[in-house]
C-alpha cells in the first residue's frame, strides 16, 4: 500500500486564505463600526435593522468559511468559487469607483487575491487531475 504525502500548500494559497479572512473582517468592521447603519438600510424603523443586518453576513460568513476550508484542503471547486466571487466583487467595486464612492481596501484585497490565484504554483496545485484508466 502506497502512502501519499500530503500536498504542500504554496505560499500564494496561504496568502489568499489570510486575505480572505482579512477581507471578511474588514467588511464586518466597516458595516458595524464605520458605516452608519441607517444609510445601509434606511427604510427599517428603530433597532430592527440591527436584527436583520447580520442575516446576510451570516450567510456570507458561512460561504467564506467553506471557501477558506476548500482552499486549505486544496480543492479545485474552492479556487473556482473564489474566482467567480472576485470577478463579481471587482465588477461591483468598479461600479462604486465610477459612482464616486470607491472602496480602496476591498479593491486592494481583490487585486492581490487575483494575483496570487493566477500564479503558476497556485494554479498547478488546483489543476484538474485526470486519472488515466488502463485498458482491460
Buried (B, 14 or more C-beta within 10 A) or exposed (E): EEEEEEEEBBEBBEBBBEBBEEBBEBBBEBBBEEEEBEEEEEEBEEEEBEEEBEEEBEEBBEEBEBBBEBBEEBBEEBBEBBBEBBEEBBEEBEEBEEEEEEBEEBBEBBEBBBEBBEBEBBEEBBEEEEEEEEEE
